[in-house]
Amino acid sequence: MIKFDLPENPKKTGIATDFDGTISKIRQNQAEAIIDEQAKELLLKLSNCYRTVSIISGRPVKQLAQTVDIKGVFYIGNHGAEYLHNSHYQLLQEAIDVEPVIAKIYSEQKNKYSEFDFDYKKYSLAIHYRRHKHPEEAEKKIKELLEKYLTPQLKIQKGRMVYDIGPKNINKGLAIKRLVNKYELEYFLYVGDDRTDIDAFKQMKNLEAKGIRTIKIALLSKEAPKGLIENSDIQIESLAQLNSLFRELLKQC
Ligand SMILES: [Mg+2]
């Protein structure tokens, strides 16, 4: 069993998790990713007890909400640009500002590379290279392609077999800060497996300096990026372990 300080007051606590590779298995075709059934059941129960339960992903928020399909959960998409809770939708201005250039990159590049999968998300663009036989070669090509479009408003991020271009100052850390402020949380727990989740962990460290108790959980895989372990408090190795951690949290209800 994983040992950590359980939150004393669920009504002052937020729980959040990444989606791909965390509560869903990574698939060759990311459109086929499905939520783990046990995780789904547990997150629903947690959302009925804790102040907020959130799924924070790089996916567009509406697609994320449809894929996860848990009522009452706070969905955050495009790495913190889009927010959807019940039927209330919010989009950050910085994301609106980069929309034209993201559309331009997609329309100019989408048909040039059959070996990559372009995932156009309106406020960001992901280019997946999981099908490519030579990952290093693929990385170089994608980086070159994206760097041509780089402006001070944009950033390029690498994830598990993917590059993503999107608004510079929006990341999962910002999403967490917004949740903590909105719900006046005293305790925040987050689980992630990839590079963009490190942004979340780093922001949680800042929140700790302000007196918020945080638990940063890394779900490890063969593709775990550098820095994931170093920036986390707890490391787990499987979805089964994550589900037992969710069960521990339910004991506080
Ligand atoms: Mg992930």
Boltz pocket constraint, residues with backbone or C-beta under 6 A from the ligand:
constraints:
  - pocket:
      binder: B
      contacts: [[A, 18], [A, 19], [A, 20], [A, 21], [A, 22], [A, 192], [A, 193], [A, 194]]
      max_distance: 6.0
